[in-house]
Amino acid sequence: MVPVSAVSQRRWTVRPHPSFAGWAMLSIGGWALFLSAAAQTYGFSVFIDPMLAEFGWSRSFISAAYTVATLVSAAAVLLVGGLIDRYGQRRVMTVTAAIYVAALLLMGSVTNPFSLLVGFTLLRVSGSSVLTLTARTLVSQWFVRQRGRAVSLINLGKLLGMAAVPPASAVLIAWLGWRMAWQTLALFVALLIPLTLIFVRNRPEDVGQYPDGTSSDDAGTGSPVGSYADETSWTLREALRTRTLWLLLSACFVPAMITNGLSFNQISILAASGLPSTLAAITFSVESAIALPTTLAAGWLVDRFGPRYVLAAGQVTLLLAMICLAFATTPALAILFGGLRGLTTGLWILAAEVAWPAYFGRRHLGSLLGASFAASFVGAAVGPLPFGLVYDAFGSYDYAIGGLAILPAVTTWAALLAAPPAPKDPREG
């Protein structure tokens, strides 16, 4: 396997061919991440209060339904990761988009707790987990030397979705009601199906191209932009025997748990501190506004220095965000909290995503990223529970915020220790 340092030393020699299809794959992947916003925690959060007002359910019940749906999502990405390796992103993304449309329509037809659980589960499995996994693995297949910057560009779709979809959904809810708002979102997602069928290609080798758009002269044996036959790739089973994998998983689990728990309850937490709900909702837009340039900078930093230092920085900013939230009783502190969350989003997600193909290769990337996504979704599933349970028990979120703040301090060290694994014997794969 080529060390990350070797990749960074040659990163400026890449001259993409004008017909390189990777840019189209990157654009489609970014659009898919934008559309996934409706299934993400920040996208669903604006629907919680209108649905609770109609049905009279408790916040603990919504948190429990979220947990069940997200745990199913974790199992789904483990399964689908292998299917991506076998059948490719084009087939998996097309089927997933169709299921996502059905899930959005079902969410607009919820009438009882069971239909909510089914709709929520399909929503999380399709839009939040599998669609995101296929889009991210697609881009990592087409870019190697410039992977950090490519991933930062595709993440713009996610960040724009974070900024645009929650307020747009709020407008739709106010104008059409929450049911029609879900169904309107389904129409936009449906556009992804023909787009994927017509344009997506799984990897550059399938169409006679090379990663990053380089020529065959740049992709010699042992080059980081070589074909599958030239690079050393780890299977998930092999990677499980390395310390690096477990350190990366921990650095994925904790931020996912805390950020999703915060996103799920963020409006309620800030409202409980005496801040207006409109300001609390704006913090999502602040997060997105800060995360956008941070993501672009993080892509360059990862290509230059490797992913683990950027991953550690994301853990530190999460710790600072929680400290800020504990004292966020003024609009200025609420905005600062949103900004720190934006730094976390821009640093952690990008570095974690780039680490897997950089350390373990592209051949089994679906399975490897599937394991990473599974850890993140288990964390996301657990995240809302301590906030909801603590609030129901004590009428305050303070104990949950204080207790969970310890975890990012621990995973900062885990990220720093997550160095590339020792080179594998080429005869093993």
C-alpha positions in Angstrom: 0.0 0.0 0.0 1.3 3.5 -0.9 1.9 5.7 2.2 -0.2 8.8 2.5 3.0 10.8 2.4 3.8 9.4 -1.0 0.4 10.5 -2.3 0.8 14.0 -1.0 4.3 14.3 -2.5 2.9 13.7 -6.0 -0.4 15.4 -5.6 0.4 18.4 -7.8 1.4 16.3 -10.9 -2.2 15.4 -11.7 -3.5 16.9 -14.9 -7.1 15.6 -15.4 -8.1 14.9 -19.0 -10.9 17.1 -20.3 -13.2 14.1 -20.8 -12.6 12.7 -17.4 -16.0 11.4 -16.1 -15.1 11.8 -12.5 -16.4 15.3 -12.4 -19.8 14.1 -13.5 -19.7 11.4 -10.8 -18.7 14.1 -8.2 -21.7 16.3 -9.3 -24.2 13.5 -9.0 -22.8 12.4 -5.7 -23.1 16.0 -4.4 -26.7 16.2 -5.6 -27.5 12.9 -3.8 -26.0 14.2 -0.6 -28.1 17.4 -1.0 -31.2 15.3 -1.4 -30.4 13.2 1.6 -30.9 16.2 3.9 -34.6 15.3 4.3 -33.7 12.0 5.9 -30.9 13.5 8.1 -31.5 14.5 11.7 -31.3 18.2 10.9 -33.9 17.7 8.1 -36.3 15.7 10.2 -36.0 18.0 13.3 -38.3 20.6 11.8 -41.1 18.1 11.4 -41.0 16.9 15.1 -43.0 19.6 16.7 -45.8 19.7 14.1 -46.2 15.9 14.3 -46.1 15.9 18.1 -48.8 18.7 18.1 -51.1 16.6 15.9 -50.6 13.2 17.5 -49.8 14.1 21.1 -46.9 11.7 21.3 -44.1 12.2 23.8 -40.6 13.3 22.9 -39.2 10.1 24.4 -41.3 8.1 21.9 -40.0 10.0 19.0 -36.4 9.5 20.3 -37.1 5.8 20.7 -38.5 5.5 17.1 -35.4 7.4 15.9 -33.1 4.9 17.7 -34.8 1.9 16.3 -34.7 3.3 12.7 -31.1 4.3 13.0 -30.0 0.9 14.4 -31.7 -0.8 11.4 -29.8 1.7 9.2 -26.5 0.6 10.8 -27.3 -3.0 9.9 -28.3 -2.0 6.4 -25.0 -0.3 5.5 -23.0 -3.3 6.7 -25.1 -5.4 4.2 -25.2 -2.9 1.4 -21.5 -2.1 1.6 -20.8 -5.6 0.3 -23.5 -5.2 -2.4 -21.8 -2.0 -3.6 -18.5 -3.9 -3.9 -20.3 -6.6 -5.9 -22.8 -4.8 -8.1 -21.5 -1.2 -8.1 -22.9 2.2 -7.1 -25.1 2.6 -10.2 -27.5 -0.2 -9.4 -27.5 0.3 -5.7 -28.1 4.1 -5.9 -31.0 3.7 -8.4 -32.8 1.2 -6.1 -32.1 3.3 -3.0 -33.5 6.4 -4.6 -36.7 4.6 -5.4 -37.1 3.4 -1.8 -36.3 6.9 -0.6 -39.1 8.3 -2.6 -41.5 5.7 -1.2 -40.3 6.5 2.4 -41.0 10.2 2.0 -44.5 9.5 0.7 -45.1 7.2 3.6 -43.9 9.8 6.1 -46.6 12.1 4.6 -49.2 9.5 5.3 -48.4 8.6 8.9 -51.5 7.9 11.0 -50.2 5.9 14.0 -47.0 4.9 15.8 -46.5 1.8 13.7 -46.7 3.7 10.4 -44.3 6.3 11.8 -41.8 3.6 12.8 -42.0 2.0 9.3 -41.7 5.3 7.5 -38.9 6.5 9.7 -37.0 3.3 9.3 -37.2 3.3 5.5 -36.3 7.0 5.5 -33.2 6.5 7.6 -32.1 3.3 5.7 -32.5 4.8 2.2 -31.9 8.5 2.4 -29.7 8.9 5.4 -27.5 5.8 5.2 -27.4 3.9 1.9 -27.8 6.8 -0.5 -25.0 8.6 1.4 -22.8 5.6 1.4 -23.1 5.0 -2.4 -22.4 8.6 -3.2 -19.3 8.8 -1.0 -17.9 5.5 -2.3 -18.5 6.6 -5.9 -16.4 9.7 -5.5 -13.6 7.8 -3.7 -13.4 5.4 -6.5 -12.8 8.2 -9.1 -10.3 10.2 -7.1 -7.1 9.1 -5.3 -4.4 11.8 -5.3 -7.0 14.5 -5.1 -9.4 12.6 -2.9 -9.3 15.1 0.0 -10.4 17.9 -2.3 -12.9 15.8 -4.2 -14.5 14.7 -0.9 -14.6 18.3 0.2 -16.4 19.2 -3.0 -19.0 16.5 -2.7 -19.6 17.5 0.9 -20.7 20.9 -0.4 -23.9 19.1 -1.4 -24.5 18.0 2.2 -23.7 21.4 3.6 -26.0 23.2 1.1 -28.7 20.7 2.0 -28.1 21.4 5.7 -28.5 25.1 5.0 -31.4 25.0 2.6 -33.6 22.0 3.3 -34.6 22.7 7.0 -35.8 26.3 6.4 -37.4 25.2 3.1 -39.2 22.4 4.8 -40.3 24.9 7.5 -41.8 27.1 4.8 -43.5 24.1 3.2 -45.0 23.0 6.5 -46.3 26.5 7.2 -47.7 26.8 3.6 -49.0 23.2 2.9 -48.9 21.4 6.2 -46.3 18.8 7.3 -47.9 15.9 5.3 -47.7 17.8 1.9 -44.2 19.0 2.8 -43.0 15.4 3.0 -44.6 14.6 -0.3 -43.2 17.6 -2.0 -39.7 16.6 -1.0 -40.4 13.2 -2.6 -40.8 14.9 -6.0 -37.3 16.3 -5.9 -35.8 13.0 -4.8 -37.5 11.2 -7.7 -35.3 13.3 -10.2 -32.3 11.3 -8.9 -33.5 8.0 -10.4 -33.1 8.8 -14.1 -30.0 10.8 -13.5 -28.3 7.8 -11.9 -29.4 5.4 -14.5 -28.2 7.5 -17.4 -24.9 8.9 -16.2 -23.4 7.0 -13.2 -20.4 4.7 -13.9 -19.0 2.8 -11.0 -15.2 3.3 -11.4 -12.8 4.8 -14.0 -11.4 1.4 -14.9 -14.9 0.4 -16.2 -14.7 3.1 -19.0 -11.0 2.9 -19.8 -10.0 5.9 -17.6 -7.8 6.3 -14.5 -8.5 7.9 -11.1 -8.1 11.7 -11.0 -8.2 11.7 -14.9 -4.6 10.9 -15.3 -3.1 9.1 -18.4 -1.7 5.6 -18.4 1.8 7.2 -18.2 1.0 8.5 -14.7 -0.6 5.3 -13.5 2.3 2.9 -13.5 2.7 -0.1 -11.2 2.7 1.0 -7.6 1.4 4.5 -8.4 -1.4 5.7 -6.1 -3.5 6.3 -9.2 -3.0 2.9 -10.6 -5.7 0.4 -11.3 -7.2 -2.1 -8.8 -4.5 -4.6 -9.9 -1.7 -2.1 -8.9 -2.9 -1.1 -5.4 -2.9 -3.1 -2.2 -6.4 -3.3 -0.7 -7.6 -4.7 2.6 -10.7 -6.7 3.0 -12.9 -5.8 6.0 -11.8 -9.0 7.8 -8.2 -8.1 7.3 -8.7 -4.5 8.4 -10.5 -5.7 11.6 -7.2 -7.2 12.8 -5.5 -3.8 12.8 -5.5 -1.2 15.6 -6.1 1.5 13.1 -9.6 0.3 12.2 -10.8 0.3 15.8 -9.3 3.8 16.5 -11.0 5.2 13.4 -14.3 3.5 14.3 -14.2 5.1 17.8 -13.5 8.5 16.2 -16.5 8.0 14.0 -18.9 6.7 16.7 -18.5 9.5 19.3 -19.0 12.6 17.0 -22.0 10.9 15.3 -23.6 10.1 18.7 -23.1 13.6 20.1 -23.9 15.6 17.0 -27.0 13.7 16.1 -28.2 13.9 19.7 -27.6 17.6 19.6 -29.3 18.0 16.2 -32.3 16.1 17.3 -32.8 18.3 20.4 -30.9 21.4 19.5 -34.0 23.7 19.1 -35.4 22.4 22.4 -32.1 22.8 24.2 -31.6 26.4 23.2 -35.3 27.2 23.7 -35.0 25.8 27.2 -32.2 28.4 27.8 -34.6 31.2 27.0 -33.7 31.7 23.4 -36.3 32.1 20.6 -36.9 29.0 18.5 -36.2 31.1 15.3 -32.7 31.8 16.6 -32.3 28.1 17.5 -33.2 27.1 14.0 -30.7 29.6 12.5 -27.9 27.8 14.3 -28.2 25.1 11.7 -27.6 27.6 8.9 -24.6 29.1 10.9 -23.2 25.6 11.1 -23.6 25.1 7.4 -22.1 28.5 6.6 -19.0 27.7 8.7 -18.7 24.1 7.6 -18.6 25.0 3.9 -15.2 26.8 3.9 -13.9 24.5 6.6 -14.6 21.5 4.4 -12.8 23.0 1.5 -9.8 23.8 3.7 -9.9 20.4 5.3 -9.7 18.7 1.9 -6.4 20.5 1.2 -5.1 19.7 4.7 -5.9 16.0 4.4 -4.2 15.8 1.0 -1.2 17.6 2.5 -0.8 16.1 5.9 -3.0 13.0 6.0 -6.4 12.4 7.7 -5.6 11.7 11.3 -4.6 15.2 12.4 -7.6 16.7 10.8 -9.8 14.1 12.4 -8.4 14.9 15.8 -9.1 18.6 15.2 -12.7 17.8 14.6 -12.9 16.1 18.0 -11.5 19.1 19.7 -13.9 21.5 18.1 -16.8 19.3 19.2 -15.6 19.4 22.8 -15.5 23.2 22.5 -19.0 23.3 21.0 -20.4 21.4 23.9 -18.7 23.6 26.5 -20.2 26.6 24.6 -23.7 25.1 24.5 -23.6 24.5 28.3 -23.4 28.3 28.7 -25.4 29.4 25.7 -27.9 31.7 27.3 -27.3 34.6 24.9 -27.8 34.9 21.1 -24.0 35.4 20.7 -23.1 32.2 22.4 -25.8 30.3 20.4 -24.3 31.6 17.2 -20.8 30.7 18.5 -22.0 27.2 19.2 -23.3 26.9 15.7 -20.0 28.0 14.3 -18.1 25.5 16.4 -20.4 22.8 15.2 -19.7 23.9 11.7 -15.9 23.5 12.3 -16.6 20.0 13.6 -18.7 19.0 10.6 -16.2 20.3 8.1 -13.2 18.6 9.8 -14.4 15.3 11.2 -16.6 14.0 8.4 -14.2 14.7 5.6 -11.1 13.3 7.4 -12.9 10.1 8.5 -14.2 9.5 5.0 -10.8 10.0 3.3 -9.0 7.8 5.9 -10.6 4.6 4.9 -9.5 4.4 1.2 -6.2 6.1 2.0 -5.3 3.5 4.6 -7.1 0.4 3.2 -7.4 0.8 -0.6 -10.4 1.0 -3.0 -11.2 -2.6 -3.9 -13.3 -3.3 -0.8 -14.3 0.3 -0.1 -18.0 -0.4 0.1 -17.5 -2.9 3.0 -15.0 -0.7 4.8 -17.0 2.5 4.5 -20.1 0.4 5.4 -18.4 -0.5 8.7 -17.6 3.1 9.3 -21.2 4.2 8.5 -22.5 1.4 10.8 -20.5 2.7 13.7 -21.7 6.2 13.0 -25.3 5.2 12.7 -25.1 3.2 16.0 -23.8 6.4 17.5 -26.5 8.4 15.9 -29.1 5.9 17.2 -27.8 6.2 20.8 -27.3 10.0 20.7 -30.8 11.3 21.2 -31.6 8.9 24.0 -29.6 10.4 26.9 -30.8 13.9 26.0 -34.5 12.8 25.9 -34.3 10.6 29.0 -32.4 13.2 31.0 -34.9 15.9 30.0 -37.9 13.8 30.9 -36.3 12.9 34.3 -34.9 16.3 35.4 -36.6 18.8 33.1 -33.1 20.0 31.9 -30.5 18.9 29.4 -27.5 20.1 31.5 -26.5 16.7 32.9 -26.5 15.1 29.4 -24.4 17.9 27.9 -21.9 17.7 30.8 -21.5 14.0 30.9 -21.2 13.5 27.1 -18.5 16.3 26.9 -16.0 13.8 28.2 -16.1 11.6 25.1 -14.6 14.0 22.5 -11.6 14.4 24.8 -11.0 10.7 24.7 -11.5 10.3 20.9 -9.0 13.2 20.2 -6.3 10.8 21.4 -7.8 7.9 19.4 -7.7 10.0 16.2 -4.1 11.0 16.8 -3.1 7.3 17.3 -4.9 6.2 14.1 -1.8 6.0 11.9 -1.8 4.1 8.6 -1.5 0.3 9.3 1.8 -1.5 8.6 2.0 -2.4 4.9 0.4 -5.7 4.0 2.2 -8.5 2.3 1.3 -8.0 -1.4 0.7 -11.7 -1.8 -2.3 -11.4 0.6 -4.3 -9.1 -1.7 
